[in-house]
Amino acid sequence: MDHNTILIKNPDNVTRKYLKGIIIEPGMSLNQVAADFYERIDGQREFISIVTEIAEEYDTDVQTCIEDLQALSKQLIEKEVVYVK
């Protein structure tokens, strides 16, 4: 997965908000930052665009944010929560 990757949410997943996070059935929960990332996945925006917004919003280093959200994306892809376009 590179910076230009576009992710698409799996429409078959059931999600619900819980406090500041999201629960994705069956049995995956996302904390606030991960939930913010997931909610911005729209099938059109590139990974780096979403990551840059998250880094700015949470006032964190972009490179750290890239690494963390690439790891999260890998998990979401493995669990078929999202697909690569």
DSSP file (Angstrom, degrees, kcal/mol; ACC not computed):
  #  RESIDUE AA STRUCTURE BP1 BP2  ACC     N-H-->O    O-->H-N    N-H-->O    O-->H-N    TCO  KAPPA ALPHA  PHI   PSI    X-CA   Y-CA   Z-CA
    1    1 A M              0   0    0      0, 0.0     2,-0.2     0, 0.0    73,-0.0   0.000 360.0 360.0 360.0 130.4    0.0    0.0    0.0
    2    2 A D    >   -     0   0    0      1,-0.0     3,-1.5    68,-0.0    45,-0.2  -0.556 360.0 -87.9-117.0-175.0    1.4    3.4   -0.9
    3    3 A H  T 3  S+     0   0    0      1,-0.3    45,-2.4    -2,-0.2    46,-0.3   0.741 123.7  53.7 -66.1 -24.1    0.5    7.0   -0.4
    4    4 A N  T 3  S+     0   0    0     43,-0.2    -1,-0.3    42,-0.2     2,-0.0   0.424  79.5 125.8 -92.2   1.2   -1.8    7.1   -3.5
    5    5 A T    <   -     0   0    0     -3,-1.5    42,-2.8    41,-0.1     2,-0.5  -0.313  48.8-150.5 -61.8 139.7   -3.8    4.1   -2.4
    6    6 A I  B     -A   46   0A   0     40,-0.2    79,-3.3    41,-0.1     2,-0.3  -0.966  10.0-154.1-113.6 127.6   -7.6    4.6   -2.4
    7    7 A L  E     -B   84   0B   0     38,-0.5    36,-1.2    -2,-0.5     2,-0.4  -0.747   3.8-158.7-102.7 149.7   -9.6    2.5    0.1
    8    8 A I  E     -B   83   0B   0     75,-2.8    75,-3.0    -2,-0.3     2,-0.2  -0.989  20.8-121.9-126.4 133.7  -13.2    1.5   -0.2
    9    9 A K  E     -B   82   0B   0     -2,-0.4    73,-0.3    73,-0.2    72,-0.1  -0.487  28.5-113.6 -72.1 143.7  -15.4    0.5    2.8
   10   10 A N    >   -     0   0    0     71,-2.9     3,-1.6    -2,-0.2    -1,-0.1  -0.704  22.5-152.4 -75.5 115.9  -17.0   -2.9    2.6
   11   11 A P  T 3  S+     0   0    0      0, 0.0    -1,-0.2     0, 0.0    70,-0.0   0.647  88.9  67.1 -68.9 -12.7  -20.8   -2.1    2.3
   12   12 A D  T 3  S+     0   0    0      2,-0.1     2,-0.2    69,-0.0    69,-0.1   0.608  79.7 100.0 -82.5 -11.4  -21.7   -5.5    3.9
   13   13 A N    <   -     0   0    0     -3,-1.6     2,-0.5    68,-0.2    67,-0.0  -0.525  66.9-140.2 -78.6 141.2  -20.2   -4.5    7.3
   14   14 A V  E     -C   25   0C   0     11,-0.5    11,-3.0    -2,-0.2     2,-0.3  -0.884  26.9-179.2 -98.5 125.9  -22.4   -3.3   10.1
   15   15 A T  E     -C   24   0C   0     -2,-0.5     2,-0.3     9,-0.2     9,-0.2  -0.912  10.0-179.9-125.2 153.3  -21.0   -0.4   12.0
   16   16 A R  E     -C   23   0C   0      7,-2.0     7,-3.1    -2,-0.3     2,-0.2  -0.990  29.6-113.6-149.0 146.9  -22.1    1.6   15.0
   17   17 A K  E     -C   22   0C   0     -2,-0.3     2,-0.4     5,-0.2     5,-0.3  -0.547  27.7-174.7 -78.3 143.0  -20.7    4.5   16.9
   18   18 A Y  E >   -C   21   0C   0      3,-2.0     3,-2.7    -2,-0.2     2,-0.3  -0.919  61.0 -51.7-141.2 112.6  -19.8    3.8   20.5
   19   19 A L  T 3  S-     0   0    0     -2,-0.4    -2,-0.0     1,-0.3     0, 0.0  -0.437 122.1 -24.2  54.8-117.6  -18.6    6.8   22.6
   20   20 A K  T 3  S+     0   0    0     -2,-0.3    -1,-0.3    -3,-0.1    15,-0.1   0.338 131.6  64.7-102.9   6.9  -15.9    8.4   20.4
   21   21 A G  E <  S-C   18   0C   0     -3,-2.7    -3,-2.0    14,-0.1     2,-0.4  -0.370  75.9-117.0-114.2-167.1  -15.1    5.2   18.5
   22   22 A I  E     -CD  17  30C   0      8,-1.6     8,-3.2    -5,-0.3     2,-0.5  -0.995  10.4-148.7-136.3 140.7  -16.7    2.8   16.1
   23   23 A I  E     -CD  16  29C   0     -7,-3.1    -7,-2.0    -2,-0.4     2,-0.6  -0.952  11.9-162.5-108.2 129.2  -17.6   -0.9   16.5
   24   24 A I  E  >  -CD  15  28C   0      4,-3.8     4,-2.3    -2,-0.5    -9,-0.2  -0.957  34.7 -92.7-113.3 119.7  -17.5   -2.9   13.2
   25   25 A E  E  4 S+C   14   0C   0    -11,-3.0   -11,-0.5    -2,-0.6     4,-0.0  -0.532 103.8  40.0 -76.8 140.0  -19.4   -6.2   13.4
   26   26 A P  T  4 S-     0   0    0      0, 0.0    -1,-0.2     0, 0.0    -2,-0.0   0.318 130.7 -52.4 -95.9 123.4  -18.3   -8.8   14.1
   27   27 A G  T  4 S+     0   0    0      1,-0.2     2,-0.5    -4,-0.0    -2,-0.2   0.700  88.9 123.0  72.8  29.9  -16.0   -7.9   16.9
   28   28 A M  E  <  -D   24   0C   0     -4,-2.3    -4,-3.8     2,-0.0     2,-0.4  -0.985  34.7-171.5-121.1 129.5  -13.7   -5.1   15.8
   29   29 A S  E     -D   23   0C   0     -2,-0.5     2,-0.4    -6,-0.2    -6,-0.2  -0.946   7.2-155.4-121.4 143.3  -13.5   -1.8   17.6
   30   30 A L  E     -D   22   0C   0     -8,-3.2    -8,-1.6    -2,-0.4    -2,-0.0  -0.936  13.7-133.8-116.3 134.8  -11.8    1.4   16.6
   31   31 A N     >  -     0   0    0     -2,-0.4     4,-3.0   -10,-0.2     5,-0.2  -0.115  44.4 -82.8 -73.1-177.7  -10.6    4.1   18.9
   32   32 A Q  H  > S+     0   0    0      1,-0.2     4,-2.4     2,-0.2     5,-0.2   0.899 128.9  44.1 -58.8 -46.6  -11.2    7.7   18.2
   33   33 A V  H  > S+     0   0    0      2,-0.2     4,-2.2     1,-0.2    -1,-0.2   0.938 116.5  46.4 -66.7 -45.7   -8.3    8.3   15.8
   34   34 A A  H  > S+     0   0    0      1,-0.2     4,-2.9     2,-0.2    -2,-0.2   0.894 112.5  51.5 -62.4 -39.4   -8.9    5.0   14.0
   35   35 A A  H  X S+     0   0    0     -4,-3.0     4,-2.7     2,-0.2    -1,-0.2   0.902 108.1  51.4 -64.3 -41.4  -12.6    5.8   13.8
   36   36 A D  H  X S+     0   0    0     -4,-2.4     4,-1.0    -5,-0.2    -2,-0.2   0.907 112.1  47.2 -61.8 -41.3  -11.9    9.3   12.3
   37   37 A F  H >X S+     0   0    0     -4,-2.2     3,-0.8     2,-0.2     4,-0.6   0.954 112.8  48.6 -62.5 -50.1   -9.7    7.7    9.7
   38   38 A Y  H >< S+     0   0    0     -4,-2.9     3,-1.2     1,-0.3    -2,-0.2   0.895 107.8  54.5 -58.6 -43.0  -12.3    5.0    8.9
   39   39 A E  H 3< S+     0   0    0     -4,-2.7    -1,-0.3     1,-0.3    -2,-0.2   0.767 104.7  55.3 -64.9 -24.8  -15.1    7.6    8.6
   40   40 A R  H << S+     0   0    0     -4,-1.0     2,-0.5    -3,-0.8    -1,-0.3   0.582  78.7 106.9 -85.6 -10.3  -13.0    9.6    6.0
   41   41 A I    <<  +     0   0    0     -3,-1.2   -32,-0.1    -4,-0.6   -33,-0.1  -0.588  35.3 155.9 -69.6 118.3  -12.6    6.6    3.7
   42   42 A D        -     0   0    0     -2,-0.5    -1,-0.2   -35,-0.2   -34,-0.1   0.321  59.9-107.8-130.4   5.4  -14.9    7.4    0.8
   43   43 A G  S    S+     0   0    0    -36,-1.2   -35,-0.1     2,-0.2    -2,-0.1   0.542 109.4  62.7  79.2   4.4  -13.5    5.4   -2.1
   44   44 A Q  S    S+     0   0    0    -37,-0.1     2,-0.2     1,-0.1    -1,-0.1   0.614  79.6  80.7-129.5 -32.8  -12.2    8.6   -3.8
   45   45 A R  S    S-     0   0    0     -5,-0.2   -38,-0.5   -38,-0.2    -2,-0.2  -0.572  77.1-117.0 -86.0 143.5   -9.6   10.2   -1.6
   46   46 A E  B >>  -A    6   0A   0     -2,-0.2     4,-1.6   -40,-0.2     3,-0.6  -0.439  24.6-114.2 -75.6 151.4   -6.0    9.0   -1.5
   47   47 A F  H 3> S+     0   0    0    -42,-2.8     4,-2.6     1,-0.2     5,-0.2   0.890 114.7  54.4 -49.6 -48.0   -4.6    7.6    1.7
   48   48 A I  H 3> S+     0   0    0    -45,-2.4     4,-2.4     1,-0.2    -1,-0.2   0.827 103.9  55.6 -63.9 -32.5   -2.1   10.4    2.1
   49   49 A S  H <> S+     0   0    0     -3,-0.6     4,-1.6   -46,-0.3    -1,-0.2   0.923 111.5  42.9 -64.6 -44.8   -4.8   13.0    1.9
   50   50 A I  H  X S+     0   0    0     -4,-1.6     4,-2.3     2,-0.2    -2,-0.2   0.921 114.0  51.6 -66.9 -44.1   -6.7   11.4    4.8
   51   51 A V  H  X S+     0   0    0     -4,-2.6     4,-2.9     1,-0.2     5,-0.2   0.902 106.8  53.3 -60.9 -42.4   -3.5   10.9    6.8
   52   52 A T  H  X S+     0   0    0     -4,-2.4     4,-2.2     1,-0.2    -1,-0.2   0.909 109.7  48.5 -60.8 -42.5   -2.5   14.5    6.4
   53   53 A E  H  X S+     0   0    0     -4,-1.6     4,-2.8     2,-0.2    -1,-0.2   0.927 112.3  48.1 -62.1 -45.2   -5.8   15.7    7.7
   54   54 A I  H  X S+     0   0    0     -4,-2.3     4,-2.5     1,-0.2    -2,-0.2   0.922 110.6  51.5 -62.5 -44.7   -5.6   13.3   10.7
   55   55 A A  H  <>S+     0   0    0     -4,-2.9     5,-2.4     1,-0.2     4,-0.4   0.905 113.6  44.5 -60.1 -42.2   -2.1   14.4   11.5
   56   56 A E  H ><5S+     0   0    0     -4,-2.2     3,-0.8    -5,-0.2    -2,-0.2   0.924 112.9  50.8 -67.2 -44.6   -3.1   18.1   11.5
   57   57 A E  H 3<5S+     0   0    0     -4,-2.8    -2,-0.2     1,-0.2    -1,-0.2   0.877 119.6  35.7 -62.1 -39.0   -6.2   17.5   13.5
   58   58 A Y  T 3<5S-     0   0    0     -4,-2.5    -1,-0.2    -5,-0.2    -2,-0.2   0.322 106.9-124.9 -99.4   7.1   -4.4   15.5   16.2
   59   59 A D  T < 5 +     0   0    0     -3,-0.8     2,-0.3    -4,-0.4    -3,-0.2   0.932  62.3 138.1  50.2  56.5   -1.2   17.7   16.0
   60   60 A T      < -     0   0    0     -5,-2.4    -1,-0.2    -6,-0.1     2,-0.1  -0.855  62.6 -81.0-128.3 163.6    1.1   14.8   15.4
   61   61 A D     >  -     0   0    0     -2,-0.3     4,-2.2     1,-0.1     5,-0.2  -0.421  34.1-137.7 -64.4 132.0    4.0   14.0   13.1
   62   62 A V  H  > S+     0   0    0      1,-0.2     4,-2.7     2,-0.2     5,-0.2   0.897 101.8  53.0 -61.3 -42.6    2.9   13.1    9.6
   63   63 A Q  H  > S+     0   0    0      2,-0.2     4,-2.3     1,-0.2    -1,-0.2   0.907 110.2  47.3 -62.8 -41.8    5.4   10.2    9.3
   64   64 A T  H  > S+     0   0    0      1,-0.2     4,-2.6     2,-0.2    -1,-0.2   0.914 112.5  50.3 -63.0 -42.4    4.3    8.6   12.6
   65   65 A C  H  X S+     0   0    0     -4,-2.2     4,-2.7     2,-0.2     5,-0.2   0.896 108.8  52.2 -63.6 -41.2    0.7    9.0   11.4
   66   66 A I  H  X S+     0   0    0     -4,-2.7     4,-2.2     2,-0.2     5,-0.2   0.948 111.6  46.2 -58.6 -49.8    1.5    7.4    8.1
   67   67 A E  H  X S+     0   0    0     -4,-2.3     4,-1.9     1,-0.2    -2,-0.2   0.923 115.4  45.6 -61.4 -46.3    3.1    4.4    9.8
   68   68 A D  H  X S+     0   0    0     -4,-2.6     4,-2.1     1,-0.2    -1,-0.2   0.910 116.0  44.8 -65.4 -43.0    0.3    3.9   12.3
   69   69 A L  H  X S+     0   0    0     -4,-2.7     4,-2.4     2,-0.2    -1,-0.2   0.754 109.2  55.9 -78.7 -22.5   -2.5    4.3    9.8
   70   70 A Q  H  X S+     0   0    0     -4,-2.2     4,-2.3    -5,-0.2    -1,-0.2   0.902 109.2  48.2 -67.8 -41.0   -0.8    2.0    7.3
   71   71 A A  H  X S+     0   0    0     -4,-1.9     4,-1.8    -5,-0.2    -2,-0.2   0.921 113.3  47.0 -64.0 -43.1   -0.7   -0.6   10.0
   72   72 A L  H  X S+     0   0    0     -4,-2.1     4,-2.6     1,-0.2    -2,-0.2   0.930 110.6  52.3 -62.3 -45.3   -4.4    0.0   10.7
   73   73 A S  H  X S+     0   0    0     -4,-2.4     4,-2.6     1,-0.2    -2,-0.2   0.891 106.1  54.3 -58.7 -40.6   -5.2   -0.1    7.0
   74   74 A K  H  X S+     0   0    0     -4,-2.3     4,-2.6     1,-0.2    -1,-0.2   0.917 110.1  46.7 -59.7 -43.8   -3.5   -3.5    6.7
   75   75 A Q  H  X S+     0   0    0     -4,-1.8     4,-2.1     2,-0.2    -2,-0.2   0.915 112.1  50.1 -64.6 -43.2   -5.7   -4.9    9.5
   76   76 A L  H  <>S+     0   0    0     -4,-2.6     5,-3.0     1,-0.2     6,-1.2   0.880 112.7  47.1 -63.5 -37.5   -8.8   -3.4    8.0
   77   77 A I  H ><5S+     0   0    0     -4,-2.6     3,-1.5     3,-0.2    -2,-0.2   0.926 110.8  51.2 -68.9 -45.2   -7.9   -5.0    4.6
   78   78 A E  H 3<5S+     0   0    0     -4,-2.6    -2,-0.2     1,-0.3    -1,-0.2   0.862 112.9  45.8 -60.5 -36.2   -7.1   -8.4    6.2
   79   79 A K  T 3<5S-     0   0    0     -4,-2.1    -1,-0.3    -5,-0.2    -2,-0.2   0.376 113.9-120.8 -88.3   4.3  -10.4   -8.4    8.0
   80   80 A E  T < 5S+     0   0    0     -3,-1.5    -3,-0.2     2,-0.2    -2,-0.1   0.806  76.3 128.2  59.2  33.5  -12.2   -7.3    4.8
   81   81 A V  S   <S+     0   0    0     -5,-3.0   -71,-2.9     1,-0.2     2,-0.3   0.807  80.0  15.2 -81.2 -34.8  -13.5   -4.2    6.4
   82   82 A V  E    S-B    9   0B   0     -6,-1.2     2,-0.3   -73,-0.3   -73,-0.2  -0.929  71.8-149.0-134.1 160.7  -12.1   -2.1    3.5
   83   83 A Y  E     -B    8   0B   0    -75,-3.0   -75,-2.8    -2,-0.3     2,-0.5  -0.888  24.4-110.8-124.2 158.0  -10.8   -2.9    0.1
   84   84 A V  E      B    7   0B   0     -2,-0.3   -77,-0.2   -77,-0.2   -79,-0.0  -0.784 360.0 360.0 -87.3 131.1   -8.1   -1.4   -2.1
   85   85 A K              0   0    0    -79,-3.3   -78,-0.1    -2,-0.5    -1,-0.1   0.462 360.0 360.0 -74.5 360.0   -9.6    0.4   -5.1
